[in-house]
Amino acid sequence: MSVKDEIPAIFLEKISPRGLEAIQKTKDFVNNFCLPADEIYYQQISNDPATRWTTIPPIIEALKAKAKELGLWNMFLSKHYKEGPQYSNVEYGLMARYLGRSHTGPEATNTNAPDTGNMELFAKYGTNFQKEKYLKPLLNGEIRSAFLMTEKGTSSSNALNISTTATKNSRGNYVLEGVKWFASGAGDPRCAVWLVMCKTSNNAQNPYRNHTVLIVDAKRALASGKAKLVRPLHVIGFDDAPHGHCEIAFDKYEIPVDEMPNVVMAGEGRGFELIQSRLGPGRIHHCMRAIGTGEFALMRIAQRANHRIIFGKPMNQRESFLNKFAQSKIDIERCFLLVLNAAHKIDISNAKQAQREIAMAKIETPRTISNILDWGIQVYGAEGVSQDVELARMYALNRTLRIADGPDEAHLSQLARNEAKKFPEIDEYFAKFEANQQKLSKL
């Protein structure tokens, strides 16, 4: 099926011929190369504790070479960045939909988190030195990166609570102290740079200017002994090697003198501005990949139903199954439209202006897809929770999206507060309504 037939009609006219070609290429690349490679990737991950976190499955480099050959590389860098292919957020969102069906798809095309958000920050705020040292090799897929924000023992969804400190010593060097965790990508042996959200001042008058993003040479920090990769955290039992979601401790790690001129991103006290800039498009990327995950899960569910006999009748002929399948299609389409609308709003304005639309997509999509994956596991029975189908791993990863980049409750609360500001306008509307009703009653 052509991708034109899978794009909602209202958005089809917003896709350029070049974008449409790239979307079709992405779909074909995922179907023909990435999905078949997923199981090979998992088989190539070492089970030896000594090498599990130090080697990369060879299949990924073969996929990356093929993606570059097809021109499917760094598609996430939108028209706002000169460093990328400059597709719109809607166009890339439609590519991410297919990439989300495969574990290897995002890394194969250099569109994997957290590198995408980090590259956007370097592209938007980085100095020439920072771009040359870190952005260029990231764009080339030569190194990986991690964003260190979440902290153990605190509610990190409110970034004001972030307490890892970076204070200047007598030599004027930053000294980092604190513990970060769930730093995705930090376990990868190619991870060369950490972006660390930390507290650099205590301004009670303007607490949103107390935090800064520091650029830390990861390998140099670890070699010092004052920064320690404590352990990879499991996500519902998966360690996600060699990528990892790691706990990292800073024990008064002093930034080396030669790094100091280029260690701050954008300027001291601009941490909040940077994380909001980073998370807006990133939430769209996550949601579109989640939609792809949900669509692939439905295909697996249909495959199971085609070959499952329940009390003498194929599952795919049972009304209860067909009704649930149809409702799941509706649910995915609802999320699809929400996400595309948010992406379009970013395209015509910016992430800040699209805050309402992004919040709705971020709230609704992961929980909807989680419900579909949960049903898929139930349809498969015991096999659904095993390693023989993708559903358990997909569920584990998708479930985290209801926490990552802000939990559902935080987004719902913010959305509710913003909507509640409009309540006085509703009183005005009904006052005019009643006045007009009175006028009409006298006619």
C-alpha positions as CSV (number, residue, x, y, z in Angstrom):
1,M,0.0,0.0,0.0
2,S,1.3,3.5,-0.9
3,V,1.9,5.8,2.1
4,K,-0.5,8.3,0.4
5,D,-3.3,6.0,1.3
6,E,-2.2,5.9,5.0
7,I,-1.9,9.7,5.5
8,P,-5.1,11.5,6.8
9,A,-6.5,13.5,3.9
10,I,-6.4,16.8,5.8
11,F,-2.6,16.5,6.1
12,L,-1.8,15.0,2.7
13,E,-1.8,18.4,1.0
14,K,0.8,19.6,3.6
15,I,3.3,17.0,2.4
16,S,5.9,18.1,-0.2
17,P,6.7,15.6,-3.1
18,R,10.2,15.3,-1.6
19,G,8.7,14.5,1.8
20,L,6.3,12.0,0.4
21,E,9.1,10.2,-1.3
22,A,11.1,10.1,1.9
23,I,8.1,8.7,3.9
24,Q,7.6,5.9,1.3
25,K,11.3,5.2,1.4
26,T,11.2,5.0,5.2
27,K,8.3,2.6,5.2
28,D,10.0,0.3,2.7
29,F,13.3,0.5,4.5
30,V,11.7,-0.5,7.8
31,N,9.7,-3.3,6.2
32,N,12.5,-4.7,4.1
33,F,15.5,-4.2,6.3
34,C,14.9,-3.0,9.9
35,L,12.1,-5.4,11.0
36,P,13.9,-8.5,9.7
37,A,17.1,-7.2,11.4
38,D,15.5,-6.7,14.8
39,E,15.8,-10.4,15.9
40,I,19.4,-10.5,14.6
41,Y,20.2,-7.4,16.6
42,Y,19.0,-9.1,19.8
43,Q,20.9,-12.3,19.1
44,Q,24.1,-10.3,18.6
45,I,23.9,-8.6,22.0
46,S,26.5,-10.4,24.2
47,N,25.2,-12.4,27.2
48,D,28.7,-12.2,28.7
49,P,28.6,-9.6,31.5
50,A,32.2,-8.7,30.6
51,T,31.2,-7.6,27.0
52,R,27.5,-7.0,27.2
53,W,28.1,-3.2,27.7
54,T,31.2,-2.9,25.6
55,T,30.2,-4.2,22.2
56,I,27.6,-3.1,19.6
57,P,25.6,-5.6,17.5
58,P,27.4,-5.5,14.0
59,I,24.0,-5.5,12.2
60,I,23.4,-1.9,13.2
61,E,26.3,-0.5,11.2
62,A,25.1,-2.4,8.1
63,L,21.7,-0.8,8.5
64,K,23.2,2.6,9.0
65,A,25.2,2.3,5.7
66,K,22.0,1.3,3.9
67,A,20.0,4.2,5.4
68,K,22.7,6.7,4.3
69,E,22.7,5.1,0.8
70,L,18.9,5.7,0.6
71,G,19.2,9.3,2.0
72,L,17.3,8.4,5.2
73,W,19.6,10.1,7.7
74,N,18.9,12.7,10.4
75,M,15.4,13.3,9.1
76,F,14.2,14.7,12.4
77,L,16.2,18.0,12.0
78,S,13.4,20.1,10.6
79,K,13.3,23.2,8.4
80,H,14.3,25.2,11.5
81,Y,17.9,23.8,11.3
82,K,20.4,24.2,8.5
83,E,22.3,21.1,9.6
84,G,19.5,18.7,8.6
85,P,17.5,17.7,5.5
86,Q,14.8,20.2,6.6
87,Y,11.6,18.2,6.4
88,S,8.7,19.6,8.2
89,N,7.7,18.2,11.6
90,V,4.6,16.7,10.0
91,E,6.7,15.0,7.3
92,Y,9.2,13.6,9.8
93,G,6.4,12.6,12.1
94,L,5.0,10.4,9.4
95,M,8.4,8.8,8.9
96,A,8.7,8.2,12.7
97,R,5.4,6.4,12.5
98,Y,7.1,3.6,10.5
99,L,10.4,3.8,12.4
100,G,8.5,3.1,15.6
101,R,7.5,-0.3,14.4
102,S,11.1,-1.5,14.6
103,H,13.7,-1.5,17.4
104,T,16.6,-0.9,15.0
105,G,14.8,1.6,12.8
106,P,15.6,4.8,14.7
107,E,19.3,4.1,15.3
108,A,19.7,2.9,11.7
109,T,18.5,6.3,10.5
110,N,20.3,8.3,13.3
111,T,16.9,9.5,14.6
112,N,17.1,7.7,18.0
113,A,16.5,9.3,21.4
114,P,18.1,10.9,23.3
115,D,20.5,11.9,20.5
116,T,17.8,13.6,18.5
117,G,16.9,16.1,21.3
118,N,20.6,16.6,22.1
119,M,21.5,17.3,18.5
120,E,18.7,19.8,18.3
121,L,20.1,21.6,21.3
122,F,23.6,21.7,19.8
123,A,22.2,22.9,16.5
124,K,20.1,25.7,18.1
125,Y,22.3,26.8,21.0
126,G,25.8,25.4,20.4
127,T,28.9,27.4,19.7
128,N,31.1,26.7,16.7
129,F,33.5,24.8,19.0
130,Q,30.6,22.7,20.6
131,K,29.2,21.9,17.2
132,E,32.5,20.8,15.8
133,K,33.4,18.6,18.8
134,Y,30.0,17.1,19.4
135,L,27.3,17.9,16.9
136,K,29.3,16.9,13.8
137,P,30.1,13.4,15.1
138,L,26.6,13.0,16.4
139,L,25.2,13.9,13.0
140,N,27.5,11.4,11.4
141,G,26.5,8.6,13.8
142,E,30.0,8.2,15.1
143,I,29.3,8.9,18.8
144,R,26.2,8.7,21.1
145,S,25.1,11.1,23.9
146,A,22.9,11.2,27.0
147,F,20.9,13.8,28.8
148,L,21.3,13.7,32.6
149,M,18.2,15.3,34.2
150,T,16.2,12.8,36.3
151,E,17.3,12.4,39.9
152,K,16.9,9.6,42.4
153,G,14.7,10.4,45.4
154,T,13.1,13.6,44.1
155,S,10.1,14.5,41.9
156,S,12.1,15.4,38.7
157,S,8.9,16.2,36.8
158,N,9.2,19.6,38.5
159,A,12.7,20.6,37.4
160,L,12.8,23.1,40.2
161,N,13.5,20.1,42.4
162,I,16.7,19.2,40.6
163,S,19.5,19.4,43.2
164,T,22.7,18.2,41.5
165,T,24.9,21.2,41.9
166,A,27.6,22.8,39.8
167,T,29.5,25.3,42.0
168,K,32.6,27.2,41.1
169,N,35.7,26.6,43.2
170,S,38.6,29.0,43.9
171,R,40.1,28.3,40.4
172,G,36.8,29.2,38.7
173,N,36.0,25.6,37.6
174,Y,32.6,24.0,38.0
175,V,32.5,21.1,40.5
176,L,29.6,18.7,40.0
177,E,28.0,16.8,42.9
178,G,24.9,14.7,42.9
179,V,23.3,11.6,41.5
180,K,21.4,11.3,38.2
181,W,19.6,8.2,37.0
182,F,17.6,6.8,34.1
183,A,20.2,8.5,31.8
184,S,19.2,6.8,28.5
185,G,22.0,6.0,26.2
186,A,24.7,6.4,28.9
187,G,25.5,2.7,28.9
188,D,26.5,2.7,25.2
189,P,30.3,2.4,24.8
190,R,30.1,5.1,22.1
191,C,28.5,7.6,24.5
192,A,31.0,10.6,24.4
193,V,29.0,13.5,25.8
194,W,26.6,14.1,28.7
195,L,24.3,17.1,28.8
196,V,23.8,17.7,32.6
197,M,21.0,19.7,34.0
198,C,22.3,21.1,37.3
199,K,21.7,23.9,39.8
200,T,24.2,26.7,39.5
201,S,22.6,29.4,41.7
202,N,20.0,30.0,44.5
203,N,18.1,33.0,43.3
204,A,14.8,32.9,45.3
205,Q,13.4,35.8,43.3
206,N,13.7,34.0,40.0
207,P,14.0,30.2,40.6
208,Y,13.6,29.5,36.9
209,R,17.1,31.0,36.4
210,N,18.9,28.7,38.9
211,H,19.6,25.9,36.5
212,T,22.1,25.4,33.7
213,V,22.9,22.7,31.2
214,L,26.6,21.7,31.2
215,I,28.3,19.9,28.4
216,V,30.5,17.2,30.0
217,D,33.0,15.0,28.2
218,A,31.6,11.6,29.4
219,K,34.7,9.5,28.9
220,R,37.0,12.0,30.5
221,A,34.6,12.3,33.5
222,L,34.5,8.6,34.0
223,A,38.3,8.2,33.7
224,S,38.7,10.7,36.5
225,G,37.1,8.4,39.0
226,K,35.0,11.3,40.3
227,A,32.1,10.5,38.0
228,K,30.9,6.9,38.3
229,L,28.4,4.9,36.1
230,V,26.8,3.1,39.0
231,R,24.5,0.7,37.2
232,P,22.0,0.3,34.3
233,L,18.4,0.5,35.6
234,H,16.0,-2.1,34.3
235,V,12.8,-1.1,32.6
236,I,10.2,-3.7,33.6
237,G,13.0,-6.3,33.6
238,F,14.8,-5.2,30.4
239,D,18.3,-3.7,30.8
240,D,18.3,-2.4,27.2
241,A,21.9,-3.2,26.7
242,P,24.1,-1.8,25.2
243,H,22.0,1.4,25.3
244,G,21.0,1.4,28.9
245,H,19.3,3.7,31.3
246,C,22.0,4.5,33.8
247,E,22.5,5.8,37.3
248,I,25.5,8.2,37.4
249,A,27.1,9.7,40.5
250,F,29.2,12.8,40.6
251,D,31.5,13.0,43.6
252,K,32.9,16.5,43.4
253,Y,33.9,16.1,39.8
254,E,35.8,19.1,38.7
255,I,35.4,20.2,35.1
256,P,38.9,20.3,33.6
257,V,40.3,23.8,32.9
258,D,40.6,23.3,29.2
259,E,36.8,22.4,29.0
260,M,35.6,25.4,31.0
261,P,35.3,27.9,28.1
262,N,32.9,25.6,26.3
263,V,31.1,23.7,29.1
264,V,28.0,25.9,29.4
265,M,25.3,25.5,26.8
266,A,23.6,28.8,25.8
267,G,24.5,30.6,29.0
268,E,24.3,30.1,32.8
269,G,20.7,30.0,34.1
270,R,19.0,29.0,30.9
271,G,18.4,25.4,31.8
272,F,14.6,25.6,31.8
273,E,14.6,27.3,28.4
274,L,16.7,24.5,27.0
275,I,14.8,21.6,28.4
276,Q,11.5,23.0,27.1
277,S,13.1,23.6,23.7
278,R,14.3,20.1,23.7
279,L,11.2,18.3,24.9
280,G,8.6,19.9,22.6
281,P,9.5,18.2,19.3
282,G,10.9,15.2,21.2
283,R,7.4,14.4,22.6
284,I,6.1,14.4,19.1
285,H,8.8,12.0,18.0
286,H,8.0,9.6,20.9
287,C,4.3,9.8,20.2
288,M,4.6,9.1,16.4
289,R,6.9,6.1,17.1
290,A,4.4,4.9,19.7
291,I,1.7,5.0,17.0
292,G,3.9,2.9,14.8
293,T,4.3,0.4,17.6
294,G,0.5,0.2,18.1
295,E,-0.1,-0.4,14.4
296,F,2.5,-3.1,14.3
297,A,1.0,-4.7,17.4
298,L,-2.4,-4.7,15.7
299,M,-0.9,-6.6,12.8
300,R,0.6,-9.2,15.2
301,I,-2.8,-9.4,16.9
302,A,-4.5,-10.0,13.5
303,Q,-1.9,-12.6,12.6
304,R,-2.7,-14.5,15.9
305,A,-6.4,-14.3,15.3
306,N,-6.0,-15.7,11.8
307,H,-4.5,-18.9,13.1
308,R,-6.2,-19.3,16.6
309,I,-9.2,-21.6,17.0
310,I,-11.3,-20.8,20.0
311,F,-13.9,-23.5,20.8
312,G,-14.1,-24.6,17.2
313,K,-14.2,-21.1,15.6
314,P,-11.4,-18.9,14.3
315,M,-10.7,-15.9,16.6
316,N,-10.9,-13.6,13.6
317,Q,-14.6,-14.5,13.1
318,R,-15.6,-13.8,16.7
319,E,-17.6,-10.6,17.1
320,S,-16.0,-9.6,20.4
321,F,-12.6,-9.8,18.8
322,L,-13.6,-7.8,15.7
323,N,-15.3,-5.1,17.7
324,K,-12.2,-4.7,19.9
325,F,-10.0,-4.6,16.8
326,A,-12.1,-2.0,15.2
327,Q,-12.1,0.2,18.3
328,S,-8.4,-0.1,18.5
329,K,-8.1,1.2,15.0
330,I,-10.3,4.2,15.9
331,D,-8.2,4.8,19.0
332,I,-4.9,4.8,17.1
333,E,-6.5,7.2,14.4
334,R,-7.5,9.6,17.2
335,C,-4.0,9.7,18.5
336,F,-2.6,10.0,15.0
337,L,-4.6,13.1,14.3
338,L,-3.7,14.6,17.7
339,V,0.0,14.1,17.0
340,L,-0.1,15.4,13.5
341,N,-2.0,18.4,14.6
342,A,0.6,19.2,17.2
343,A,3.4,18.7,14.7
344,H,1.7,21.0,12.3
345,K,1.2,23.6,15.0
346,I,5.0,23.5,15.7
347,D,5.7,23.9,11.9
348,I,3.5,27.0,11.6
349,S,4.6,28.6,14.9
350,N,6.9,26.9,17.5
351,A,6.9,24.4,20.3
352,K,5.9,27.0,22.9
353,Q,2.8,28.0,20.9
354,A,1.9,24.4,20.4
355,Q,2.1,23.5,24.1
356,R,-1.6,22.7,24.4
357,E,-1.6,20.4,21.3
358,I,1.7,18.7,22.4
359,A,0.2,18.1,25.9
360,M,-2.9,16.4,24.5
361,A,-0.9,14.2,22.2
362,K,1.6,13.3,25.0
363,I,-1.2,12.4,27.4
364,E,-3.4,10.4,25.1
365,T,-1.0,8.5,22.9
366,P,1.2,6.4,25.3
367,R,-1.7,5.3,27.4
368,T,-3.8,4.4,24.3
369,I,-1.0,2.3,22.8
370,S,-0.3,0.7,26.2
371,N,-3.9,-0.5,26.3
372,I,-3.6,-1.9,22.8
373,L,-0.3,-3.7,23.6
374,D,-1.8,-5.1,26.8
375,W,-4.7,-6.5,24.8
376,G,-2.2,-8.0,22.3
377,I,-0.4,-9.7,25.1
378,Q,-3.7,-11.1,26.3
379,V,-4.6,-12.4,22.8
380,Y,-1.3,-14.2,22.6
381,G,-1.6,-15.6,26.1
382,A,1.6,-16.9,27.7
383,E,3.5,-16.4,24.4
384,G,2.7,-12.7,24.7
385,V,4.8,-12.2,27.7
386,S,7.7,-14.2,26.3
387,Q,10.6,-13.2,24.1
388,D,9.1,-15.0,21.1
389,V,7.0,-12.0,20.1
390,E,7.8,-8.3,20.4
391,L,4.8,-7.4,22.5
392,A,6.3,-7.6,26.0
393,R,9.4,-5.5,25.0
394,M,7.2,-3.0,23.2
395,Y,4.9,-2.8,26.2
396,A,7.8,-2.2,28.6
397,L,9.3,0.6,26.4
398,N,5.9,2.2,25.7
399,R,4.8,2.1,29.3
400,T,7.8,4.3,30.3
401,L,6.5,7.1,27.9
402,R,3.7,7.8,30.5
403,I,6.5,8.8,32.8
404,A,9.3,10.0,30.5
405,D,9.4,13.7,29.6
406,G,6.9,14.4,32.3
407,P,4.3,12.0,33.7
408,D,0.6,12.0,32.6
409,E,-0.4,13.8,35.8
410,A,1.9,16.7,35.3
411,H,0.7,17.3,31.7
412,L,-2.9,16.8,32.7
413,S,-2.6,19.3,35.5
414,Q,-0.9,21.9,33.4
415,L,-3.4,21.4,30.6
416,A,-6.3,21.7,33.1
417,R,-4.9,24.9,34.6
418,N,-4.5,26.5,31.2
419,E,-8.0,25.5,30.2
420,A,-9.5,26.7,33.5
421,K,-8.2,30.2,32.7
422,K,-10.8,30.3,29.9
423,F,-13.7,29.6,32.3
424,P,-14.6,33.4,32.7
425,E,-15.0,33.5,28.9
426,I,-17.7,30.8,29.2
427,D,-19.7,33.0,31.6
428,E,-19.5,35.8,29.0
429,Y,-20.6,33.4,26.2
430,F,-23.7,32.3,28.1
431,A,-24.5,35.8,29.2
432,K,-24.6,36.8,25.5
433,F,-26.5,33.6,24.8
434,E,-29.2,34.5,27.3
435,A,-29.4,38.1,26.1
436,N,-29.9,36.9,22.5
437,Q,-32.5,34.4,23.7
438,Q,-34.4,37.3,25.4
439,K,-34.3,39.4,22.3
440,L,-35.6,36.5,20.1
441,S,-38.4,35.8,22.6
442,K,-39.8,39.3,21.9
443,L,-40.0,38.8,18.1
